[in-house]
Amino acid sequence: MSRRYFVVCTDSPAASGGRAVLYDTVALLRESGRDAYVLHMLPNAQYSLSPHKFETAYFSWRLRAGDYMERSRRVRFRAGLERLFATLKAARNIPYEPRPDDIIIAPDHLAHAVQWAFPDLERIVFSQNSFGYLRSYKLGQLYNGAPMKGVVGNLAISDTCIDAMELVGATHIDRVPVCPNFEIFDPNQKKQRKICYMPRKRRFEAELIDQALRARGNIGDYELVCIDGMNQKEVAQHLAEGRFFISLMQNEALGFPGMEAMASGCIVIGYTGLGTEEYFDTDSGVPVSEGNTVGLVKAVEHAVADYDANPDPWDRMRQLANDRVRSRYNPEVFRSSLLSAIDGIERRLDS
């Protein structure tokens, strides 16, 4: 009986780089000749924004119960309503029947729930965020007692994810850098007097920063664009036109917004979110210390004025940033590192 891989994915249809990566992972495993599936929690849940079309599976109550452990009452209530309405839709996933030789690939924030749902199966933990990983590890201690039991490999997308895994004693860690779809982001389009930002993780700060930049009058005729509720094509167009991008990233591993802005030729100014510091530094942008809203506003105002007076250093910075993210994070690097890691895990299991 051949080994099968099941990559656990949450059921939300909302746009998510993390869910997209999980679907990409299954696609690469299948291309390599392995028997691999996305494993949802509901029979009709799928991430429809993924371009990949393959058979998906679901495993219901035990995974949902494990996920339920860490949710607030408000989130539990909303999730319950979503599941109630979802039951009215036709099933699109096949029911999962576990086999002893199956391997479950668990996203970091659900590692404790996956262990609780499948205590007898071997697991690979895939960390796309060090903060989620450490939280899930502590929940695993609380609910399962031994979070490392059954873990046969660890995948980490960034330095901070590796650091978090090493902090709690994880072994067999492989670095698997992921990337956005850089093909849709154009760094060569003529830039306009436009400053873009994404408010998703810091809406309160985003409103304050927007209001302050407008009220203080130090950015001249620059247009402030809030990128929110847009499709990928619209996002890419604004970033291609934007000269500056205000980074409001928070608790990141790699932070796709910053990477996408750099790949679009924007000058990135703002918060690193910690994990992005492996590519977002003073050579590639203008990092601002965490929570320093005043400093961020002043940094944007300074950059606008200095660019008008002396654009060459700024243009060199944004070119360096574009080159850096495209060379370090691309589909081939992801593919080769993922398959190399899986090959190593299989050799250990078969030895």
Secondary structure by P-SEA (a helix, b strand, c coil): cbbbbbbbbcccccccaaaaaaaaaaaaaaaaccbbbbbbccccccccccccccbbbbbccaaaaaaaccccaaaaaaaaaaaaaaaaccccccbbbbcccccccccccaaaaaaaacccbbbbbbbccaaaaaaaaaaaaaccccccccccbbbbccaaaaaaaaaacccbbbbbbbbccccccccccccccbbbbbccccaaaaaaaaaaaaaacccccbbbbbbccccaaaaaaaaaaccbbbbbcccccccaaaaaaaaaccccccccccccccccccccbbbbcccaaaaaaaaaaaaaaaaaacaaaaaaaaaaaaaaaaaaccaaaaaaaaaaaaaaaaaaaac
